[in-house]
Amino acid sequence: MKKFLKIFSLAVMLFIVGYYGYVTYKKSVAFNNVIHKDADSAIKVGIQDIKETLVWDAVTSPKYYYDVLPPSKDDDKEEDEKRDKGIELQPYNLIAFTMPNVKNTFFTVLNIYNSEDFEVFVKEELEKKSVSIHDSGNGYRFAIINDGKLAMAWDAEQLIVAVSPELNLTFAKKVFADVLIDNKTIDDKAHPIIENLKSNASHIVYTDGKSTSTINFEDGKALLNGTVSSKNDFPNEVSLQMLPNASLSFYFNADFHNQELKERLVQNLGSYTFFEKHNLNVSEILNRTNGFFSLELNGKTTQIDTIVSYEYDDNFEKVARRTVQEKEVPKIHFNLGSADKSLRKYLRGANAVDSDNIFTLFPLYQLYVKEAGLYTSFDTFTGMLPVEKQVSSNFLDCKIDFEKLQKDLNLPQTEQFFSLLESMRVRAWQKNTGTIDLEGYLTGKNTEINMLSQLFFGMRKTEENQSKEAKL
């Protein structure tokens, strides 16, 4: 018996040493030549660490996973998963990076270990989606997928993927060539971005080399922590007038004493066609605010809606019939901090506010525009609501009570998803120039199950229910 225990103990020790040796190796090579040398930020998704967390969660809560895990796969799917694709689609750490001149785009590089198998795999997958493969003419091939929101390029050794809401293919191709042809990737282990990613064991890590933010998934909650470097200075004390016990409460104080931030907002908002379509000047609007805005939902209110229908009279002439009906809408309170000039007066001149002070450009609800000292308000209700005056060190704060929010919105599309969640809080403050501190959490209904599992299986169940309803 003693001999068996010695052998067992030795085997366990060898397993532990071997496993941690493997982990150390995979961690060290995960960052080699997968980030562009000019990248301005990078994100690490610790796939292996997340897997280990969820496996332990399944061990401690087997009934939950037994109920939510799908039945065993059919033979065809099992064979497809066993087939060697020539590329590690689930690396130890998934790394994505951004480039300074490629707006709102993430790039990910994956290593190909068998080019022949990968060529067969990628050809089959793209043919299923009716996607053509193009030759770049300088050593790599590429394909454009999902209506131009995703592009991928590869040679015999690496695949690089670009994802963006509005992908600029010209800029993306430049990054493709830099990585695949010119090998312009970071191989310096002491590079600030590499050091920050490697030294942090959180499930998700974001860094720009100067600052780092993380997300971790625990039982019943996801936690956000970190710092963000910023060229802007935000106020470290904010005076507020907020509704108590709101289902959704959000505010942000940009403080337009910061002219650079104001100009950037003018540029970003000016790109939206809404303002041009309605002949609204973004600069004129922001000149009438001080950079503070807030949004709150708290209960419901009743609005009168006029329904126009058309009928034919006795002379067979088409006539309009107007009927008035009451409808219940969320009680929304949207505030813009006031500056010296009247925003309501400007909106009236642009025919965006009528003689009854109703904002006419929002078709879903009637928004009553009010001005009172510190704020210009856009509300779904008449009159004023009691507010709590407070002083906060946060220049940004968001709080959500999902059960109350669902009652206020009463949207069938959000009911199943919101039923998974309890509350959310995200706040940001600035103690030191150039650095913003972040803190936040998202809590789920089940305090004993990992938050990531609750979100994943909950959303999958929602999709399955919606699919069943669509078939009916």
Secondary structure as UniProt FT lines:
FT   HELIX           2..29
FT   TURN            30..33
FT   TURN            37..38
FT   STRAND          41..45
FT   HELIX           47..60
FT   HELIX           62..68
FT   HELIX           75..82
FT   STRAND          94..99
FT   TURN            100..101
FT   STRAND          102..112
FT   HELIX           115..128
FT   TURN            129..130
FT   STRAND          134..135
FT   STRAND          141..145
FT   TURN            146..149
FT   STRAND          150..154
FT   STRAND          158..163
FT   TURN            165..166
FT   HELIX           169..180
FT   TURN            189..190
FT   HELIX           192..199
FT   STRAND          204..207
FT   STRAND          212..219
FT   STRAND          221..229
FT   STRAND          238..242
FT   TURN            244..245
FT   STRAND          248..253
FT   TURN            256..257
FT   HELIX           259..270
FT   HELIX           273..277
FT   TURN            278..279
FT   HELIX           282..286
FT   TURN            287..288
FT   STRAND          289..312
FT   TURN            314..315
FT   STRAND          318..338
FT   HELIX           343..349
FT   TURN            350..351
FT   TURN            355..356
FT   STRAND          358..359
FT   TURN            360..361
FT   STRAND          367..372
FT   TURN            373..374
FT   STRAND          375..379
FT   STRAND          388..392
FT   STRAND          396..401
FT   HELIX           402..409
FT   HELIX           412..418
FT   TURN            419..420
FT   STRAND          421..429
FT   TURN            433..434
FT   STRAND          435..444
FT   TURN            447..448
FT   HELIX           451..471
//
